[in-house]
Amino acid sequence: MIVSHQLLSLLAMVGTGILAAAVIDMIRTAGGGTRAGTAIELMAWPLLGLAAFSVLFAVRSGEWRLYDLLAQLLGVLLYESSLHRPFRFAGRLLTALVIRPILFLLDLVWRVVAFIVGIPLKLILMLIRFLLRPFRRPARAVRRKAGTLSRKVRRKFAGLPLKKRSA
């Protein structure tokens, strides 16, 4: 294997280390130490390993060498020492310029649909209330009678001990 090919594979492994550290940092930042964040991180590690192997497979037909592990560790350390701030800035920029406008549009569409669907529902509810209006007083009277009856029953049986059921 020629030196330029080895340098290319070394740089590819450093790149996978940087990207792996960035992905794990993103998961830990978004997860916030919750169980879901931990579960997502546990699912991400094997996927990151497969991604690193696919890069290794594309660059060097899957031949693994000891310096590949060291190059990935170098990539992680490089990310932690100097690249995490630019990555986080890019993430905030992406959030502000792409994700929030999309979420705003989705929220706007949801509110418009809810408003359009809500108008007929409000009309139907108003019609049902109007049709049930004559039954309000009798229902209220039945509830009062049931309440007084239950109070009388409770007063009557208040002093009696409850029987234990035999098994």
C-alpha positions as CSV (number, residue, x, y, z in Angstrom):
1,M,0.0,0.0,0.0
2,I,1.4,3.4,-1.0
3,V,1.9,6.2,1.5
4,S,-0.7,8.5,-0.1
5,H,-3.3,5.7,0.2
6,Q,-2.4,5.2,3.9
7,L,-2.7,8.9,4.5
8,L,-6.1,9.0,2.9
9,S,-7.3,6.1,5.0
10,L,-5.9,7.8,8.1
11,L,-7.7,11.0,7.3
12,A,-10.9,9.1,6.7
13,M,-10.7,7.5,10.1
14,V,-9.9,10.8,11.7
15,G,-13.1,12.2,10.0
16,T,-15.2,9.3,11.2
17,G,-13.9,10.0,14.8
18,I,-14.9,13.6,14.4
19,L,-18.3,12.8,13.1
20,A,-18.9,10.1,15.7
21,A,-18.0,12.6,18.5
22,A,-20.3,15.2,16.9
23,V,-23.2,12.8,16.7
24,I,-22.8,11.6,20.3
25,D,-22.5,15.3,21.4
26,M,-25.7,16.1,19.6
27,I,-27.5,13.2,21.2
28,R,-26.3,14.0,24.6
29,T,-27.2,17.7,24.2
30,A,-30.7,16.9,22.9
31,G,-31.3,14.0,25.2
32,G,-30.4,15.9,28.3
33,G,-29.5,12.8,30.3
34,T,-33.0,11.3,30.1
35,R,-33.7,7.6,29.6
36,A,-34.8,8.2,26.1
37,G,-31.5,10.0,25.4
38,T,-29.5,7.1,26.9
39,A,-31.5,4.6,24.8
40,I,-30.9,6.7,21.6
41,E,-27.2,6.9,22.5
42,L,-27.0,3.1,23.0
43,M,-28.6,2.6,19.5
44,A,-26.3,5.2,18.0
45,W,-23.0,3.6,19.0
46,P,-23.4,0.4,16.8
47,L,-24.7,2.5,13.9
48,L,-21.6,4.8,14.2
49,G,-19.4,1.6,14.3
50,L,-21.1,0.4,11.1
51,A,-20.7,3.8,9.5
52,A,-17.0,3.8,10.4
53,F,-16.6,0.3,9.0
54,S,-18.4,1.3,5.8
55,V,-15.9,4.2,5.3
56,L,-13.1,1.8,6.0
57,F,-14.6,-0.7,3.6
58,A,-14.8,2.0,0.9
59,V,-11.3,3.3,1.5
60,R,-9.3,0.1,2.1
61,S,-11.6,-2.8,1.4
62,G,-12.4,-3.3,5.1
63,E,-8.8,-4.0,6.2
64,W,-8.5,-2.9,9.8
65,R,-5.2,-1.7,11.3
66,L,-4.3,-0.6,14.8
67,Y,-3.7,3.0,13.6
68,D,-7.4,3.2,12.5
69,L,-8.5,3.0,16.2
70,L,-5.8,5.6,17.1
71,A,-7.0,7.8,14.2
72,Q,-10.6,7.6,15.4
73,L,-9.5,8.4,19.0
74,L,-7.5,11.4,17.5
75,G,-10.7,12.5,15.7
76,V,-12.7,12.4,18.9
77,L,-10.1,14.3,20.8
78,L,-9.8,16.8,18.0
79,Y,-13.5,17.4,18.2
80,E,-13.5,17.7,21.9
81,S,-10.6,20.1,22.0
82,S,-11.3,22.5,19.2
83,L,-14.2,21.6,16.9
84,H,-17.2,21.3,19.3
85,R,-17.9,25.0,19.3
86,P,-18.0,25.5,15.5
87,F,-20.2,22.3,15.3
88,R,-22.6,23.6,18.0
89,F,-22.7,27.0,16.3
90,A,-23.6,25.3,13.0
91,G,-26.3,23.3,14.8
92,R,-27.8,26.5,16.3
93,L,-27.6,28.2,12.9
94,L,-29.3,25.2,11.2
95,T,-32.0,25.2,13.9
96,A,-32.6,29.0,13.5
97,L,-32.6,29.1,9.7
98,V,-34.1,25.7,8.7
99,I,-35.8,23.8,11.5
100,R,-37.7,26.6,13.3
101,P,-39.2,28.0,10.1
102,I,-40.4,24.5,9.1
103,L,-41.9,24.0,12.6
104,F,-43.5,27.4,12.4
105,L,-45.1,26.5,9.1
106,L,-46.3,23.2,10.4
107,D,-47.8,24.9,13.4
108,L,-49.5,27.5,11.2
109,V,-51.0,24.8,9.0
110,W,-52.1,22.8,12.1
111,R,-53.8,26.0,13.5
112,V,-55.6,26.8,10.2
113,V,-56.8,23.2,9.9
114,A,-58.0,23.2,13.5
115,F,-59.8,26.5,13.0
116,I,-61.5,25.2,9.8
117,V,-62.5,21.9,11.5
118,G,-63.4,23.7,14.7
119,I,-66.1,25.9,13.2
120,P,-68.4,23.1,12.2
121,L,-67.7,21.3,15.5
122,K,-68.6,24.4,17.5
123,L,-71.8,24.8,15.5
124,I,-72.7,21.1,16.1
125,L,-72.0,21.5,19.8
126,M,-74.1,24.6,20.0
127,L,-77.0,22.8,18.2
128,I,-76.7,19.9,20.6
129,R,-76.8,22.2,23.7
130,F,-79.8,24.0,22.2
131,L,-81.6,20.7,21.7
132,L,-80.7,19.4,25.2
133,R,-81.7,22.7,26.9
134,P,-85.3,21.5,27.9
135,F,-83.8,18.5,29.7
136,R,-81.5,20.5,32.0
137,R,-84.0,21.1,34.8
138,P,-85.2,17.5,35.0
139,A,-81.6,16.3,35.0
140,R,-80.7,18.7,37.7
141,A,-83.6,17.6,39.8
142,V,-82.7,14.0,39.4
143,R,-79.1,14.7,40.5
144,R,-80.4,16.6,43.6
145,K,-82.7,13.7,44.5
146,A,-79.8,11.2,44.1
147,G,-77.5,13.3,46.2
148,T,-80.0,13.7,49.1
149,L,-80.8,10.0,48.9
150,S,-77.2,9.0,49.1
151,R,-76.6,11.3,52.0
152,K,-79.6,9.8,53.8
153,V,-78.2,6.3,53.2
154,R,-74.8,7.2,54.4
155,R,-76.2,8.8,57.6
156,K,-78.3,5.7,58.3
157,F,-75.4,3.3,57.9
158,A,-72.7,5.5,59.4
159,G,-72.5,3.8,62.8
160,L,-72.7,0.2,61.5
161,P,-69.4,-1.6,61.2
162,L,-68.6,-3.1,57.8
163,K,-68.7,-6.9,57.6
164,K,-65.6,-8.7,56.6
165,R,-66.0,-11.1,53.8
166,S,-64.9,-14.6,54.4
167,A,-62.7,-16.1,51.8
